């Protein structure tokens, strides 16, 4: 499998382009599931545009991956893939707690600016339907491919946040997420039977 070598500066440009309207509107986008807390009364001034964009992108990216991971835990035939899906599911839930906290600190409300958009790395309704229809090794292969796309793209935009973000806690979380996603990519690449 091929590994992305997108430099952080390109990832930042991709993040900026995505958030400036470079996403494709589709009818298959899953609705946002988190109305989130109300905006903080006194938002922190330590967040720059990259921080805000990254937080607003990573929340729906993680949310829309949870059903994919749940399907794999329930229906995957490869035990290593099922185990990895379970680990990533738990990690994504923990990340979402931290991301939502950052969103509140930044003074953002729970509005999802990516509602109805299928952006790179986001699991789509069409992809979920295809996975639900698949069985056996075909299911494992489709899951593997969708998960790899998500992990690779979220690592790219997290590297962009590390490079250009300003808020220390947000940059630190992006660093942790980049590191863990690098590990996930290695583990996915080791599942050569898929």
C-alpha positions as a LaTeX table, in Angstrom:
\begin{tabular}{lrrr}
\hline
Residue & $x$ (\AA) & $y$ (\AA) & $z$ (\AA) \\
\hline
Unk1 & 0.00 & 0.00 & 0.00 \\
Unk2 & 1.22 & 3.47 & $-0.67$ \\
Unk3 & 1.98 & 5.90 & 2.09 \\
Unk4 & 1.31 & 9.62 & 1.82 \\
Unk5 & 4.27 & 11.95 & 1.90 \\
Unk6 & 2.27 & 15.17 & 1.92 \\
Unk7 & 4.39 & 17.77 & 3.72 \\
Unk8 & 2.76 & 19.70 & 6.58 \\
Unk9 & 2.67 & 22.93 & 4.58 \\
Unk10 & 0.65 & 21.21 & 1.85 \\
Unk11 & $-1.63$ & 19.73 & 4.51 \\
Unk12 & $-2.25$ & 23.24 & 5.84 \\
Unk13 & $-3.12$ & 24.43 & 2.33 \\
Unk14 & $-5.45$ & 21.44 & 1.92 \\
Unk15 & $-7.09$ & 22.20 & 5.26 \\
Unk16 & $-7.58$ & 25.84 & 4.28 \\
Unk17 & $-8.99$ & 24.87 & 0.88 \\
Unk18 & $-11.36$ & 22.32 & 2.37 \\
Unk19 & $-12.69$ & 24.77 & 4.90 \\
Unk20 & $-13.02$ & 27.58 & 2.37 \\
Unk21 & $-15.64$ & 25.61 & 0.51 \\
Unk22 & $-13.67$ & 22.96 & $-1.33$ \\
Unk23 & $-15.96$ & 20.20 & $-0.14$ \\
Unk24 & $-18.55$ & 18.55 & $-2.33$ \\
Unk25 & $-22.16$ & 18.84 & $-1.26$ \\
Unk26 & $-24.01$ & 15.57 & $-1.63$ \\
Unk27 & $-27.35$ & 14.17 & $-0.71$ \\
Unk28 & $-25.67$ & 11.22 & 1.00 \\
Unk29 & $-23.96$ & 13.11 & 3.81 \\
Unk30 & $-24.82$ & 11.91 & 7.29 \\
Unk31 & $-26.34$ & 14.61 & 9.47 \\
Unk32 & $-24.33$ & 15.90 & 12.41 \\
Unk33 & $-25.10$ & 14.12 & 15.63 \\
Unk34 & $-23.75$ & 16.56 & 18.18 \\
Unk35 & $-25.54$ & 19.84 & 18.83 \\
Unk36 & $-22.76$ & 20.58 & 21.32 \\
Unk37 & $-22.72$ & 22.98 & 24.22 \\
Unk38 & $-23.53$ & 26.66 & 23.83 \\
Unk39 & $-20.67$ & 28.96 & 22.95 \\
Unk40 & $-18.37$ & 29.90 & 25.80 \\
Unk41 & $-19.22$ & 33.25 & 27.34 \\
Unk42 & $-15.64$ & 34.46 & 27.05 \\
Unk43 & $-13.84$ & 32.62 & 24.26 \\
Unk44 & $-10.10$ & 32.21 & 24.46 \\
Unk45 & $-8.04$ & 34.44 & 22.19 \\
Unk46 & $-5.26$ & 31.88 & 21.81 \\
Unk47 & $-6.99$ & 30.16 & 18.85 \\
Unk48 & $-6.09$ & 31.17 & 15.32 \\
Unk49 & $-7.99$ & 30.29 & 12.14 \\
Unk50 & $-6.14$ & 27.01 & 11.66 \\
Unk51 & $-7.03$ & 25.88 & 15.20 \\
Unk52 & $-10.70$ & 26.69 & 14.67 \\
Unk53 & $-10.84$ & 25.04 & 11.25 \\
Unk54 & $-9.08$ & 21.91 & 12.50 \\
Unk55 & $-11.41$ & 21.47 & 15.48 \\
Unk56 & $-14.48$ & 22.02 & 13.31 \\
Unk57 & $-13.23$ & 19.46 & 10.78 \\
Unk58 & $-11.99$ & 16.76 & 13.15 \\
Unk59 & $-15.24$ & 16.53 & 15.13 \\
Unk60 & $-17.40$ & 15.44 & 12.16 \\
Unk61 & $-14.55$ & 13.34 & 10.74 \\
Unk62 & $-14.42$ & 11.32 & 13.95 \\
Unk63 & $-18.21$ & 11.25 & 14.39 \\
Unk64 & $-18.81$ & 9.92 & 10.90 \\
Unk65 & $-16.20$ & 7.19 & 11.37 \\
Unk66 & $-17.84$ & 5.72 & 14.50 \\
Unk67 & $-20.57$ & 3.76 & 12.60 \\
Unk68 & $-17.89$ & 2.32 & 10.29 \\
Unk69 & $-15.89$ & 1.12 & 13.28 \\
Unk70 & $-18.99$ & $-0.31$ & 14.98 \\
Unk71 & $-19.82$ & $-2.32$ & 11.85 \\
Unk72 & $-16.31$ & $-3.77$ & 11.76 \\
Unk73 & $-16.37$ & $-4.77$ & 15.42 \\
Unk74 & $-19.70$ & $-6.54$ & 14.88 \\
Unk75 & $-19.18$ & $-8.08$ & 11.43 \\
Unk76 & $-15.50$ & $-8.22$ & 10.54 \\
Unk77 & $-14.09$ & $-11.66$ & 9.80 \\
Unk78 & $-10.43$ & $-10.82$ & 10.48 \\
Unk79 & $-9.84$ & $-10.80$ & 14.26 \\
Unk80 & $-6.92$ & $-8.35$ & 13.99 \\
Unk81 & $-9.07$ & $-5.94$ & 12.02 \\
Unk82 & $-11.91$ & $-6.25$ & 14.55 \\
Unk83 & $-9.48$ & $-5.61$ & 17.39 \\
Unk84 & $-8.04$ & $-2.54$ & 15.67 \\
Unk85 & $-11.54$ & $-1.21$ & 14.94 \\
Unk86 & $-12.44$ & $-1.53$ & 18.62 \\
Unk87 & $-9.29$ & 0.30 & 19.70 \\
Unk88 & $-9.84$ & 3.12 & 17.22 \\
Unk89 & $-13.50$ & 3.42 & 18.24 \\
Unk90 & $-12.51$ & 3.94 & 21.89 \\
Unk91 & $-9.76$ & 6.39 & 20.91 \\
Unk92 & $-12.11$ & 8.40 & 18.69 \\
Unk93 & $-14.63$ & 8.74 & 21.52 \\
Unk94 & $-11.89$ & 10.01 & 23.83 \\
Unk95 & $-10.66$ & 12.43 & 21.14 \\
Unk96 & $-14.20$ & 13.73 & 20.61 \\
Unk97 & $-14.46$ & 14.64 & 24.30 \\
Unk98 & $-11.26$ & 16.69 & 24.04 \\
Unk99 & $-12.18$ & 18.23 & 20.68 \\
Unk100 & $-15.58$ & 19.33 & 21.97 \\
Unk101 & $-13.93$ & 20.87 & 25.02 \\
Unk102 & $-11.57$ & 22.82 & 22.74 \\
Unk103 & $-14.53$ & 23.90 & 20.63 \\
Unk104 & $-16.19$ & 25.33 & 23.75 \\
Unk105 & $-12.99$ & 27.08 & 24.86 \\
Unk106 & $-12.68$ & 28.62 & 21.40 \\
Unk107 & $-16.18$ & 30.05 & 21.70 \\
Unk108 & $-17.60$ & 27.98 & 18.85 \\
Unk109 & $-21.12$ & 26.64 & 19.04 \\
Unk110 & $-22.07$ & 23.08 & 18.08 \\
Unk111 & $-22.89$ & 23.98 & 14.49 \\
Unk112 & $-21.28$ & 21.62 & 11.99 \\
Unk113 & $-20.01$ & 23.71 & 9.05 \\
Unk114 & $-19.54$ & 20.44 & 7.13 \\
Unk115 & $-23.17$ & 19.33 & 7.44 \\
Unk116 & $-24.18$ & 17.56 & 4.22 \\
Unk117 & $-20.64$ & 17.61 & 2.81 \\
Unk118 & $-18.59$ & 14.55 & 1.98 \\
Unk119 & $-15.05$ & 15.73 & 2.51 \\
Unk120 & $-11.86$ & 13.70 & 2.09 \\
Unk121 & $-11.48$ & 11.34 & 5.03 \\
Unk122 & $-15.14$ & 11.51 & 6.03 \\
Unk123 & $-17.09$ & 8.28 & 5.81 \\
Unk124 & $-20.11$ & 8.77 & 3.54 \\
Unk125 & $-23.60$ & 7.31 & 3.72 \\
Unk126 & $-22.97$ & 5.56 & 0.39 \\
Unk127 & $-19.80$ & 3.94 & 1.75 \\
Unk128 & $-21.64$ & 2.77 & 4.86 \\
Unk129 & $-24.41$ & 1.28 & 2.72 \\
Unk130 & $-21.85$ & $-0.60$ & 0.62 \\
Unk131 & $-20.22$ & $-1.93$ & 3.76 \\
Unk132 & $-23.57$ & $-3.04$ & 5.20 \\
Unk133 & $-24.25$ & $-4.97$ & 1.99 \\
Unk134 & $-20.85$ & $-6.69$ & 1.96 \\
Unk135 & $-19.97$ & $-9.94$ & 3.71 \\
Unk136 & $-16.90$ & $-11.99$ & 4.54 \\
Unk137 & $-13.54$ & $-10.95$ & 3.16 \\
Unk138 & $-15.19$ & $-8.36$ & 0.88 \\
Unk139 & $-16.51$ & $-6.64$ & 4.01 \\
Unk140 & $-13.03$ & $-6.68$ & 5.56 \\
Unk141 & $-11.47$ & $-5.26$ & 2.39 \\
Unk142 & $-14.00$ & $-2.43$ & 2.09 \\
Unk143 & $-13.66$ & $-1.59$ & 5.77 \\
Unk144 & $-9.88$ & $-1.60$ & 5.52 \\
Unk145 & $-9.93$ & 0.78 & 2.55 \\
Unk146 & $-12.42$ & 3.22 & 4.11 \\
Unk147 & $-10.60$ & 3.24 & 7.44 \\
Unk148 & $-7.25$ & 3.80 & 5.77 \\
Unk149 & $-8.62$ & 6.79 & 3.85 \\
Unk150 & $-9.96$ & 8.30 & 7.08 \\
Unk151 & $-6.80$ & 7.69 & 9.08 \\
Unk152 & $-4.53$ & 9.01 & 6.32 \\
Unk153 & $-6.54$ & 12.20 & 5.76 \\
Unk154 & $-6.99$ & 12.96 & 9.45 \\
Unk155 & $-3.21$ & 12.52 & 9.94 \\
Unk156 & $-2.58$ & 15.00 & 7.09 \\
Unk157 & $-4.80$ & 17.73 & 8.48 \\
Unk158 & $-3.48$ & 17.12 & 12.00 \\
Unk159 & 0.06 & 17.67 & 10.74 \\
Unk160 & $-1.21$ & 20.93 & 9.22 \\
Unk161 & $-2.56$ & 21.98 & 12.63 \\
Unk162 & 0.79 & 21.15 & 14.23 \\
Unk163 & 2.54 & 23.31 & 11.65 \\
Unk164 & 0.25 & 26.36 & 11.71 \\
Unk165 & $-1.92$ & 26.23 & 14.82 \\
Unk166 & $-1.47$ & 28.70 & 17.68 \\
Unk167 & $-3.36$ & 27.29 & 20.67 \\
Unk168 & $-0.99$ & 25.08 & 22.67 \\
Unk169 & $-3.61$ & 22.53 & 23.76 \\
Unk170 & $-5.00$ & 22.20 & 20.24 \\
Unk171 & $-1.55$ & 21.78 & 18.70 \\
Unk172 & $-0.70$ & 19.20 & 21.37 \\
Unk173 & $-3.84$ & 17.18 & 20.64 \\
Unk174 & $-3.09$ & 17.33 & 16.91 \\
Unk175 & 0.39 & 15.99 & 17.66 \\
Unk176 & $-1.02$ & 13.09 & 19.65 \\
Unk177 & $-3.53$ & 12.33 & 16.92 \\
Unk178 & $-0.86$ & 12.44 & 14.22 \\
Unk179 & 1.30 & 10.03 & 16.19 \\
Unk180 & $-1.48$ & 7.54 & 16.89 \\
Unk181 & $-2.68$ & 7.67 & 13.28 \\
Unk182 & 0.82 & 6.92 & 12.05 \\
Unk183 & 0.68 & 3.80 & 14.22 \\
Unk184 & $-2.76$ & 2.91 & 12.82 \\
Unk185 & $-1.45$ & 3.24 & 9.26 \\
Unk186 & 1.43 & 0.90 & 10.04 \\
Unk187 & $-0.94$ & $-1.65$ & 11.55 \\
Unk188 & $-3.32$ & $-1.39$ & 8.60 \\
Unk189 & $-0.44$ & $-1.90$ & 6.19 \\
Unk190 & 0.56 & $-5.03$ & 8.08 \\
Unk191 & $-2.84$ & $-6.58$ & 7.33 \\
Unk192 & $-1.52$ & $-7.71$ & 3.95 \\
Unk193 & $-4.21$ & $-10.35$ & 3.40 \\
Unk194 & $-6.67$ & $-7.54$ & 2.72 \\
\hline
\end{tabular}
